Amino acid sequence: MGKSDKEKLNNLQNIFQMFSLQDDQDQEVEQHQALPIQSQESLKALTLEEIKDETKMLNQKKAPSLDLITAGMLKELPNKVL
């Protein structure tokens, strides 16, 4: 049975709370963002279906990266957020 919109919203709020608790990692991200962009290539726009297909294929057993977002969290996002 799928999760209710309220449960999905709670999950999303938890994700954003995790971001606010990561001061050290935020500083590292800011330093990385300050680096000059190496490429001037433009990125291809993705459709909602392409994003959904990619999130379905994510491995839920892999550890999250610095942003602490897991594959499970991405799979629970509602279409509006995607």
C-alpha positions, 0 to 999 in steps of 0.5 A: 500500500502506498504512503499517504500525502501526509507521510510523504510530506513528513518524509520530505520535511525530514529530508530538509531538516537533515540539511539544516543539521549538516553545518560542516557538510554545508561548508564543504558544499559551499566551497565546491560551489565556489569553484569555477565551472569547467564546461560551458555545455548545456544540459539536456532537459529531462522529462518527468517520465525519464526522472521517474524511470531513473529513480526506479532503478536506484539501488536502495542498498547504497549509502547516501552521499554528502547530501544524505539523500537516499534512493528510498527518499527519492523514490518517495517524492511526489510528482510535484517535487520531481 
